[in-house]
């Protein structure tokens, strides 16, 4: 019973929690990642859930998963394959077995492997009894009945008792990785403050799971992952969506403007809007519009009226916002349009990730309608790029599209909190009372017009969607003027390139292969390239955050390498865009469209192949 | 009536001329829009609002060129979306006096959704709804208010669609202020714009407007000198609903809940039997009956049909922010960044 169990030191571990979409797997996963982050590990997470609120119970389609990767070193991805899989039912086992490492550990809730459960999952026979799992370290725990037994005198009703079974498996995993329970206990105390019975019940089950794992001899070892060596500072865990919301608020504060967000709920962008709605304490004004079109239109109105205005959406929502986005280009008003990309087309795969809105972001409007497009690449840097999107919009008087995606929006990682005093200033070109004002007179460098906010005496003027006369802003159908204005609109966005950093390259400047990516694939590409570099391979990575305009050194960087491969979760939209921009460079592609992020393994395989090609 | 309302505003030194822009007005000669422009400029000059506080917002259509002709802040936006844009302007800056200009196509077809939701939220702005029952700018197709059977370029055999009654739509969306005027009646239109501006919340002013090119005479029965007295009922709050050339016609409520037109002096009907107009009645039932009266069975109701006070959206928005901020522990972004679960790495 008390025999010393073998402890295995590990650099990193990947755990995947899976169960029915009502089983509380997202919460379990979040608790484990928070606790690991507090312990000092670097962490990356990947929630993966069905679009239905409650998909049919016990079926593969209804499985909700949460994968997390924590390590003693820098962690950039949630990991390809799991060391430990928690499967709350046969369907969860069926859906996730392929993601478990050879000889990995699988914890199953044995109680759910009834004839009915097995059949619902689509198995012919009980998988716990056949050869399929022989190579894994299978831990059968009667989670449901042990939870019931533990809470039989708790005074809780049957439903609440069953609901707390996720704490049992969490307790087990805490023991396996030598993690303290106090963070989760504190969380339970806060979350169910009003229901002391529920708090006590969940804590009992958590401890029961912990002790169960400690007691049974089914666990041959446990793991120890030492804290990571990370930069000094104050940290917190943050998801991409929350970081985006906070970056926008930070930009408003820096610019000294009120933040306004007109939006309409859509997966997976909704949390940004929700987070902003909760920030009345910071004076954020949110407007839940009647549709996506009204979402962007209220924001354009608010921008006209002098707010830092933003609107948030996902793929099909961006399509609806298109016409109004054109109005913002024509009227040269600042606006940030956040598009959290998801699987498309149409409704597509709303809860899954993809990068296929790139062309829509760059070109998807009527007329010649340029606007800057930038992309965040990790959950925490959504803050930085939301802030930068705001800075570009306000300083250059233009709508800006910020692209994130479902993978980084829902994913979380520890984040070293910045100080507001460390962020760059935002200088807004406001026109003031007494200024000699012409609506379309321009700054010589940026070519932006000035912003005369209604209410400012003496600056009354009219703007709108019709073509405007250069300088005066009067409606104009003069053919030559349309050419002039088109050229100016194009040139002023091109000049944004003068205010963004050069494209950095990770690795040897003369490497054989250059891997090119953009946006949320950063973690997987970085890990794959770094692992190959460690193996001595001649490979480098250029990852783009600024898509339109491109950094000024882009061509110079791309031309330096013999082989350039562009990796994206689409059919090659960035590749097509780069080909059109740099016609004498040959690009290779690696693309994937499964609603899933890349795996490091598949990337390495492809890069190795390319390295070997003559 | 106009004079009393005018006096209730502080006299401003501004004149209608101050609100005219230097742009040439390009509406067709004889278009009803000219009269409305005139009325708006008169009303603005009479308001206790500095010129720079006005924002005139429009969608697309003939009438939506309006902002260009006004020497105020103006925004000519996109088709149907004026209400959404105006909602954003007012929410962002509640100090501004917002006027929205829309036609029947702009507000009730492509912008129908935004129209009803602006009213539902009760955003403080005055919407002037130009109703000429036709698409003018696209040159003569039927609109959502065109009468059933009307022959137009897209209904060569007559429309088979049921028209919207704008008032019904607005009242269904819980409109607190609904009024109606005629393009040529500058005095009444001016009066209604002032009343609408005073009302806190979304005020609708439906203008029965004539399109001389594509739907000339759509409102003739109501506007013609010969017939207008018999087919117009000018409403005044607290006064009896009497009309007619001889001022001897009135409205009474029948036992079936319908309005009945009666003649004073006939069948024992006396003046005191005629209903008194109560624009402030919170129950919208009578407003519904009055606003839906149509000629020739009934006179058409003009003036303020409904004017019920309620808090506006932006007032509540500002108040909610104040309330939350009063007890909030997070006062700036640094506070937020450091709130909740954080840990130090040394």
Contacts between the chains, C-beta under 8 A, distances in Angstrom:
chain1	res1	chain2	res2	distance
A	34	B	341	6.6
A	37	B	343	7.5
A	38	B	341	7.5
A	38	B	343	5.4
A	40	B	345	7.0
A	230	B	345	5.5
A	231	B	345	7.0
A	232	B	345	5.6
A	232	B	346	6.1
A	233	B	344	7.4
A	233	B	345	6.0
A	234	B	338	6.7
A	234	B	342	5.3
A	234	B	343	7.3
A	234	B	344	5.4
A	234	B	345	7.9
A	235	B	342	6.4
A	235	B	343	5.5
A	235	B	344	7.5
A	235	B	345	6.0
A	236	B	337	7.9
A	236	B	340	6.8
A	236	B	341	6.1
A	236	B	342	4.5
A	236	B	343	7.5
A	237	B	341	7.0
A	246	B	333	7.6
A	246	B	336	6.8
A	246	B	337	7.2
A	249	B	333	6.0
A	249	B	336	7.3
A	250	B	333	5.0
A	253	B	332	6.7
A	253	B	333	4.8
A	258	B	92	7.0
A	260	B	88	7.0
A	260	B	91	7.1
A	260	B	92	5.4
A	262	B	84	7.9
A	262	B	88	5.8
A	279	B	336	7.4
A	280	B	320	6.2
A	280	B	321	5.0
A	280	B	324	3.9
A	280	B	325	7.1
A	280	B	328	7.9
A	281	B	324	5.4
A	281	B	325	5.8
A	281	B	328	3.5
A	281	B	329	7.9
A	281	B	330	4.8
A	281	B	331	7.4
A	282	B	330	6.6
A	282	B	331	7.9
A	282	B	332	7.2
A	282	B	333	7.0
A	282	B	336	6.7
A	283	B	321	5.8
A	283	B	325	7.0
A	285	B	91	6.1
A	285	B	92	7.0
A	285	B	317	6.4
A	285	B	321	7.3
A	287	B	87	7.2
A	287	B	88	6.8
A	287	B	91	5.8
A	289	B	84	6.7
A	289	B	117	7.8
A	290	B	84	7.9
A	290	B	113	5.4
A	290	B	114	6.7
A	290	B	117	4.2
A	291	B	113	6.3
A	293	B	81	6.4
A	293	B	84	7.0
A	293	B	114	8.0
A	294	B	81	7.4
A	294	B	84	4.0
A	294	B	87	7.6
A	294	B	113	7.3
A	294	B	114	5.6
A	294	B	117	7.1
A	297	B	77	7.4
A	297	B	78	7.8
A	297	B	81	4.5
A	297	B	84	3.6
A	297	B	85	4.8
A	297	B	88	6.5
A	297	B	114	7.5
A	298	B	84	5.4
A	298	B	85	7.0
A	298	B	87	5.3
A	298	B	88	3.3
A	298	B	91	6.9
A	299	B	88	6.0
A	300	B	77	7.6
A	300	B	85	5.8
A	300	B	88	6.5
A	301	B	57	7.3
A	301	B	75	7.6
A	301	B	84	7.1
A	301	B	85	3.9
A	301	B	86	6.2
A	301	B	87	6.5
A	301	B	88	2.7
A	301	B	89	4.1
A	301	B	90	7.8
A	301	B	91	7.8
A	301	B	92	6.8
A	302	B	88	4.2
A	302	B	89	6.8
A	302	B	91	6.5
A	302	B	92	3.7
A	303	B	88	7.9
A	303	B	92	7.9
A	304	B	55	7.8
A	304	B	75	5.6
A	304	B	85	7.4
A	304	B	88	7.7
A	304	B	89	5.9
A	305	B	55	7.4
A	305	B	88	7.1
A	305	B	89	4.5
A	305	B	90	7.9
A	305	B	92	3.8
A	305	B	93	4.3
A	305	B	96	6.7
A	306	B	92	6.5
A	306	B	93	6.3
A	307	B	92	4.4
A	307	B	93	7.9
A	309	B	88	7.4
A	309	B	92	7.5
A	323	B	78	5.7
A	324	B	78	6.3
A	324	B	81	6.6
A	327	B	77	6.2
A	327	B	78	5.3
A	331	B	75	7.7
A	416	B	345	8.0
A	417	B	337	4.8
A	417	B	338	6.4
A	417	B	342	6.7
A	418	B	337	7.1
A	419	B	334	6.5
A	419	B	337	7.9
A	420	B	332	7.4
A	420	B	333	5.2
A	420	B	334	5.1
A	420	B	337	7.7
A	453	B	93	7.8
A	454	B	52	7.1
A	454	B	53	7.5
A	454	B	54	7.9
A	454	B	55	4.8
A	454	B	73	3.9
A	454	B	89	7.3
A	454	B	93	6.8
A	454	B	96	5.5
A	455	B	52	5.8
A	455	B	53	5.9
A	455	B	73	7.9
A	455	B	93	6.3
A	455	B	95	6.2
A	455	B	96	6.2
A	456	B	52	6.1
A	457	B	50	7.2
A	457	B	52	4.6
A	458	B	52	7.0
A	459	B	52	7.3
A	460	B	51	6.6
A	460	B	52	6.0
A	460	B	71	5.9
A	460	B	72	5.4
A	460	B	73	5.4
A	460	B	74	8.0
A	461	B	73	6.8
A	461	B	74	7.5
A	462	B	21	7.2
A	462	B	67	5.1
A	462	B	68	5.4
A	462	B	70	7.5
A	462	B	73	7.6
A	462	B	74	3.8
A	462	B	75	7.3
A	462	B	76	6.8
A	463	B	74	7.5
A	463	B	75	5.9
A	463	B	76	7.4
A	464	B	67	7.0
A	464	B	68	7.6
A	464	B	74	7.7
A	464	B	75	6.2
A	464	B	76	2.8
A	464	B	77	6.5
A	465	B	60	7.9
A	465	B	76	6.5
A	465	B	77	6.5
A	465	B	78	5.6
A	466	B	76	6.6
A	474	B	23	7.0
A	475	B	23	7.8
A	475	B	68	6.3
